[in-house]
């Protein structure tokens, strides 16, 4: 009887992924009220990469709306599993529509599994332009007055750069092209094994899960779609 009660209590407190993500929807609005229109706030459901955005405020910065896809960076996070060793990434650079952003992402997990991301992207174009203008002004001062001013916000994680403009389908196409190019063998000269290894490498990156990716892999490797599926199944076996 005691064991049954404990099991029932545990089941009551187990939340589904959808329930957890729903908690963050009002937080998107909350951050928008605090930070203002200069910051885009985006909530992703990573289970649906092609239509991951489930809540967004100030999406005019990147042109994204509810139903938009993951970015290149967000998709990479889901595959390299960096979220297993950290809960968030702050102050990295991002670009959208010719503007510069400082971005931060909080990883939303359920029992250690990544289920979503809460992203804040702050437009720094005005600050950057001001700094450049100030540098030009200081450079014109007499008596050798000098001043050093950085063009990026202090503490930014510069090793990461996210493109907020690129839809996930375009990202898949570029990854497929790059993977093939990195092999230094044109598809028409590849052996069956070499093409199979390219498909396996793309599978490791999660590319075939993206809409239209199988067709694009087949096209670029000069294979039929059924052959691509067969190569994937051979890897899984």
Order of alpha helices (4+ residues) and beta strands (2+ residues): alpha-alpha-beta-beta-alpha-beta-beta-beta-alpha-beta-alpha-alpha-alpha-alpha
